[in-house]
Amino acid sequence: MIFSMKTLYPLTFAPWALSLMLLTGVTHAASAEDANWVNDLNPLPASAWNVERAAHLLERAGFGGTPQEVQRLAKMTPTQAVKSLVRYQHTPDKFTPFQDSGSHDAGLEPFAVSRPAATDLAKATGESLGVKVKPDGNRRAQQVADRYLYWLRASRLETHRLGYWWANRMLTTPRPFQEKMTLFWHCHFATTEEKVRDYRKLQIQNELLRQHATGHFRDLMVAVAKDPAMLAFLDAGVNLKGAPNENFAREIMELFTMGVGNYTEQDIKEAARAFTGWNYTGLTYVINPAQHDDEVKTVLNQTGRFTGEQVIDILMAQPVTAEFLAGKMYRYFVREELSPELQKQLGQVLRDSRYDIAAFMQTLLLSKDFYSPASVATRIKPPVELLISTYKKMELQAVPGIPDFNEQSELLGQKLFYPPNVAGWANGRSWITPGLLLARGNVIYDTVYPPINFVAPDRVANGLYQIDPVADKLSQGLDVTTATKPEGKTMGEMSMSNQGDRDEDFNTRLASYNAWRKAIEKVKPIERATAQLNVSKLVRQAHCNTTDEVVAHLAQRFLSVKLPAEVQTTIANMLSQDLGTRRIKEADSYMEDALRNALHVLLSLPVYQLG
């Protein structure tokens, strides 16, 4: 018998044939006509438009949709449907702005590069991070250490709140394509809280990516190059005349515009000089003329006294830039396989539009190729898209707080504002391993059946040091030295390492405890509620009469792949056994748990990962 259980999912319902689909691709029934649509950028004819293709469009250009949202697009022509998503400016956006906790203050700036740098400055000058050193007594620099670690903790907690805010925006926005493009650019221009260490900069960058999401790429590239988050992430502060830092110049060529192999190391060195002096003060871009190299440079065989913006223009003029960028958008929105010939054609389309992202994406989303069997339901959904599309199709009105969205997406390999490196997240089959496939099923389980022993991670200290024992010992009245003694060390060892509690400049374990306490006190908590899931309501709205109709409806609502008849029948039989009847009306008063069980089995299938 098939049943749904979190830890046993692969054994209870993972037919080898379905798992193999993820590796070999799913074969779709195709007419001779649409089989010839592969690599054809001509527009889809209106006569070929239907509900299935409207659902495909909404899945790729947004985060999927409810049956009602799909039907709304299906009633349009293909051109109208694509324009309604891509040209979203006419759609009012009334989303509530991010509510800052106010955890930052001006005294934290300039923020030290490390804890030793902060405390060393305090010892040398008597002040650091807006805090003066005590004139006498023990642990004179304690507050400086506290303050440094406080900001690391507070910024991390605020970034988690920012992740929730963005996830809710993805879920509820009337402009899904804008958020989908913002997510794409977040991967393209990857910056992480781990390096930036300031949620305010990440918030500004997120709004910048949203503002320029479908505008001209040149405007976006210049804006990102001057963005405080990117400047911090790629070490603009040490890119100085006479000692240029090559980080940004290398990444702008390798990852943002041309791609590997289309420039030389000398091009990078010369371009780096053009960006010298670019920096930020607080949250504002500045250029320091004394630190900027305004001498002659040679970049990609062009010579002049180039500024950073002029170097960007040189990069934009390279045909390979359009091909690289067009290819990356194609692989994200259409499919991984891309021939060199089609990539050149796509690059020409982008160049002809003068790098107008909306115009390019409109061509892509209207093309026959986008709706060809090679493209439909062949993309493995990245974790954030998997979660948001699941919530949307469940008709949730908010991202669940139980379980924690940030932890769930991180478990699957994609946590907002924490890309793994400057190259962003790898896509495609990298999202799926046997372990990750199991994790995806478990994440769905925790949404359908919220954990009863949940502890809010944003209210629990989880830093480098073991904070809870310190808090417990201090609450028992122990002195600081005893309370902060690392486990396994004797008091003699503690005395040798820091002369006890009397003459140390600061106690790092105490600083970590104080930092978490102050951060949790200052940063607003994430709102917590379980998924307000009502599968019975979804079934009633669809007017399902039998268990077969229920499974057929849920499969059509949630899956992009048509289930084999025998699989659908097996799940329907399981549901009938759980309900004690095949007739939904007879089970109306008690069917919710059985429906959730069937839904979990359905969403744990390997094919649910495809969209």
Residue pairs with C-beta under 8 A, 6 or more apart in sequence:
1 574
1 577
2 12
2 13
2 570
2 571
2 574
2 601
3 12
3 574
3 597
3 601
4 12
4 13
4 445
4 597
4 598
4 600
4 601
4 604
5 12
6 441
6 442
6 445
6 446
6 449
7 442
9 438
9 441
9 442
9 445
9 604
10 434
10 437
10 438
10 441
13 601
13 604
13 605
14 437
14 604
14 605
14 606
15 567
18 567
18 605
18 606
18 607
19 437
19 606
21 561
21 606
21 607
21 610
22 380
22 429
22 432
22 437
22 606
22 607
22 609
22 610
23 429
25 378
26 377
26 378
26 561
26 607
26 610
27 373
28 373
28 376
28 377
28 561
28 562
29 562
30 372
30 373
33 48
34 48
34 368
34 371
34 372
34 373
35 372
35 373
37 44
37 368
37 369
37 371
37 372
38 369
38 372
38 373
38 374
38 375
39 339
39 341
39 342
39 369
40 367
40 368
40 369
40 372
41 345
41 346
41 349
41 363
41 364
41 367
41 368
41 369
42 367
42 368
43 78
43 79
43 366
43 367
43 368
44 53
44 78
44 366
44 367
44 368
44 370
44 371
45 78
46 77
46 78
46 79
48 78
48 371
49 74
49 77
49 78
49 81
50 74
51 70
51 71
51 74
53 74
53 78
53 371
54 70
54 71
54 73
54 74
54 81
55 64
55 65
55 70
55 560
56 370
56 371
56 376
56 377
56 560
57 73
57 81
57 82
57 85
57 365
57 370
58 64
58 65
58 69
58 70
58 73
58 85
58 176
59 65
59 389
59 560
59 611
60 333
60 334
60 365
60 370
60 379
60 611
61 82
61 85
61 86
61 176
61 177
61 180
61 333
61 361
61 365
62 85
62 176
62 177
62 179
62 180
63 170
63 171
63 176
63 179
63 180
63 385
63 388
63 389
63 392
64 389
64 392
64 393
64 611
65 73
65 176
65 392
65 393
66 392
66 393
66 395
66 557
67 542
67 556
67 557
73 81
73 84
74 81
76 84
78 366
79 366
82 362
82 365
82 366
83 362
84 91
85 176
85 177
85 365
86 177
86 214
86 358
86 361
86 362
86 365
87 358
87 362
88 174
88 175
88 177
88 178
88 214
91 174
91 175
92 174
93 173
93 174
93 175
93 178
95 169
95 172
95 173
98 161
98 162
98 165
98 203
99 165
99 524
100 158
100 200
100 203
101 154
101 158
101 161
101 522
101 523
101 524
102 522
103 154
103 155
103 157
103 158
103 519
103 522
103 523
104 151
104 154
104 155
104 198
104 200
105 130
106 130
106 282
107 129
107 130
107 131
108 129
108 130
108 147
108 151
109 282
111 129
111 151
111 197
111 198
112 118
112 121
112 128
112 129
112 148
115 145
115 148
115 149
115 508
118 128
118 129
118 144
118 145
118 147
118 148
119 128
119 141
119 144
119 145
119 148
119 505
119 506
121 127
121 128
122 128
122 129
122 131
122 133
122 141
122 144
123 133
123 141
123 505
126 132
126 133
127 133
128 141
128 144
129 144
129 147
129 148
129 151
130 147
131 143
131 144
131 147
133 140
133 141
133 144
134 140
134 141
134 142
134 143
138 501
138 502
138 503
138 504
139 480
139 504
139 505
139 506
139 507
139 510
140 505
140 506
141 505
141 506
142 505
142 506
142 507
142 510
142 511
142 514
144 506
145 506
145 507
145 508
145 511
146 510
146 511
146 514
146 515
146 518
147 515
148 511
148 515
149 463
149 511
149 512
149 514
149 515
150 514
150 515
150 518
150 519
151 197
152 197
152 515
153 461
153 463
153 515
153 516
153 518
153 519
153 520
154 518
154 519
154 522
154 523
155 193
155 197
155 198
155 199
156 193
156 199
157 458
157 519
157 520
157 523
158 199
158 200
158 523
159 193
159 199
159 202
159 417
159 418
160 406
160 457
160 458
160 526
161 199
161 458
161 523
161 524
161 526
162 199
162 202
162 203
162 206
162 416
162 417
163 405
163 406
163 415
163 416
163 417
164 399
164 401
164 405
164 406
164 526
164 527
166 179
166 206
166 416
167 384
167 387
167 388
167 399
167 405
167 416
168 398
168 399
169 179
170 176
170 179
170 180
170 183
170 384
170 388
171 388
171 391
171 392
171 396
171 398
171 399
172 397
172 398
173 179
177 214
177 361
178 210
178 213
178 214
179 210
181 209
181 213
181 214
181 357
181 361
182 206
182 209
182 210
182 213
183 384
183 385
184 329
184 332
184 333
185 209
185 212
185 213
185 220
186 206
186 209
186 416
186 417
186 419
186 424
187 332
187 419
187 424
187 425
187 427
188 255
188 256
188 328
188 424
189 205
189 209
189 224
189 230
189 256
190 419
190 421
190 422
190 423
190 424
190 425
191 202
191 205
191 229
191 230
191 232
191 233
191 419
192 233
192 417
192 418
192 419
192 420
193 199
193 202
193 417
193 418
194 418
195 232
195 233
196 202
196 229
196 232
196 233
197 232
198 228
198 229
198 232
199 417
200 283
201 227
201 228
201 229
201 232
201 283
202 229
202 417
204 227
204 228
204 229
204 283
205 224
205 227
205 228
205 229
205 230
206 417
208 223
208 224
208 227
209 220
209 224
211 223
212 219
212 220
212 223
213 357
214 357
214 358
214 361
215 356
215 357
215 358
216 354
216 355
216 356
216 357
217 316
217 325
217 355
217 357
218 312
218 313
218 316
218 355
220 357
221 252
221 256
221 257
221 312
221 316
222 309
222 312
224 230
224 256
225 248
225 252
225 275
225 278
225 308
225 309
225 312
226 278
226 285
227 285
228 280
228 282
228 283
228 284
228 285
230 236
230 248
231 237
231 248
231 278
231 279
231 280
231 285
232 280
233 422
234 247
234 248
234 251
234 422
235 245
235 247
235 248
236 245
236 248
236 275
236 278
236 279
236 280
237 279
238 245
239 245
239 247
239 248
239 272
239 275
239 276
239 277
239 278
240 276
240 277
240 291
241 273
241 276
241 277
241 290
241 291
241 292
241 293
242 293
244 269
244 272
244 273
244 275
244 276
244 293
245 272
246 268
246 269
246 272
248 272
248 275
248 278
249 268
249 269
249 271
249 272
249 274
249 275
249 311
250 268
250 272
251 422
252 271
252 312
252 315
253 262
253 263
253 267
253 268
253 271
253 315
254 260
254 263
255 422
255 423
255 424
257 315
257 316
257 318
257 321
257 324
257 325
258 315
258 318
258 320
258 321
258 324
259 320
259 324
262 318
262 320
262 324
263 300
266 298
267 299
267 300
270 297
270 298
270 299
271 297
271 299
271 311
273 293
273 295
273 297
274 293
274 297
274 299
274 306
274 307
274 308
274 310
274 311
275 308
275 311
276 291
276 292
276 293
277 287
277 288
277 289
277 290
277 291
277 292
277 293
278 285
278 287
278 292
278 308
279 285
279 286
279 287
279 288
279 291
280 286
294 305
294 307
295 305
296 303
296 304
296 305
297 303
297 304
297 305
297 306
299 306
299 311
299 314
300 314
300 315
300 318
302 314
304 310
306 314
315 321
316 355
319 347
319 351
320 347
322 347
322 348
322 350
322 351
322 355
323 343
323 344
323 346
323 347
324 347
325 347
325 350
325 355
326 343
326 346
326 347
326 349
326 350
326 360
327 338
327 343
327 346
327 347
329 357
329 360
329 361
329 364
330 338
330 342
330 343
330 346
330 364
331 338
331 427
331 428
332 427
333 361
333 364
333 365
333 370
334 364
334 369
334 370
334 375
335 374
335 375
335 378
335 379
336 379
336 427
336 428
337 374
342 369
346 360
346 364
349 360
349 363
350 360
353 359
353 360
364 370
369 375
376 560
377 560
377 561
377 610
377 611
378 610
379 428
379 610
379 611
380 427
380 428
380 429
380 431
380 432
380 609
380 610
381 389
381 431
381 609
381 610
381 611
382 414
382 425
382 427
382 431
383 409
383 412
383 413
383 414
383 431
383 440
384 409
384 414
384 416
385 611
386 412
386 440
386 609
387 399
387 405
387 408
387 409
387 412
387 443
388 399
389 611
390 444
390 447
390 558
390 603
391 399
391 400
391 447
391 531
393 557
393 558
394 447
394 531
394 533
394 538
395 534
395 537
395 538
396 531
396 532
396 533
397 532
398 527
398 529
398 532
399 405
400 447
400 450
400 529
400 530
400 531
401 456
401 526
401 527
401 528
401 529
401 530
402 450
402 451
402 454
402 528
402 529
402 530
403 443
403 446
403 447
403 450
403 451
403 454
404 454
404 456
404 457
404 458
404 526
406 415
406 416
406 457
407 457
408 443
408 446
409 415
409 416
410 418
411 439
411 443
412 431
412 436
412 439
412 440
412 443
413 425
413 431
413 436
414 425
419 425
431 609
432 609
437 606
437 609
440 604
440 608
440 609
441 603
441 604
444 600
444 603
444 604
445 600
445 604
447 531
447 533
448 531
448 533
448 596
448 599
448 600
448 603
449 596
449 600
450 530
450 531
456 525
456 526
456 528
458 520
458 523
458 525
458 526
459 520
459 525
461 467
461 468
461 471
461 512
461 513
461 516
461 517
461 520
463 512
463 515
463 516
464 512
465 508
465 509
465 512
465 513
466 487
467 512
467 513
467 516
469 487
470 483
470 484
470 509
470 510
470 512
470 513
471 513
471 517
473 482
473 483
473 484
474 480
474 483
474 513
479 501
480 501
480 507
480 510
481 491
481 494
481 498
481 500
481 501
481 507
482 491
483 510
484 507
484 509
484 510
484 513
485 491
485 494
486 509
494 500
498 504
498 507
501 507
533 596
534 592
535 554
535 592
535 595
535 596
535 599
536 588
536 591
536 592
536 595
538 553
538 554
538 557
539 550
539 553
539 554
539 584
539 591
539 595
540 588
542 549
542 553
542 557
544 550
544 553
544 584
545 583
545 584
545 585
546 572
546 582
546 583
546 584
547 572
547 573
547 575
547 576
547 579
547 582
547 584
548 568
548 569
548 572
548 582
549 584
550 572
550 575
550 584
550 595
550 598
551 568
551 571
551 572
551 575
551 598
551 602
552 568
554 598
554 599
554 602
555 562
555 563
555 568
555 602
558 599
558 602
558 603
558 608
559 602
559 605
559 607
559 608
560 610
560 611
561 607
561 610
563 605
563 607
567 605
571 598
571 601
571 602
572 582
574 597
574 598
574 601
575 594
575 595
575 597
575 598
576 582
578 593
578 594
578 597
578 598
579 586
579 587
579 590
579 591
579 594
580 587
581 587
584 591
587 594
602 608
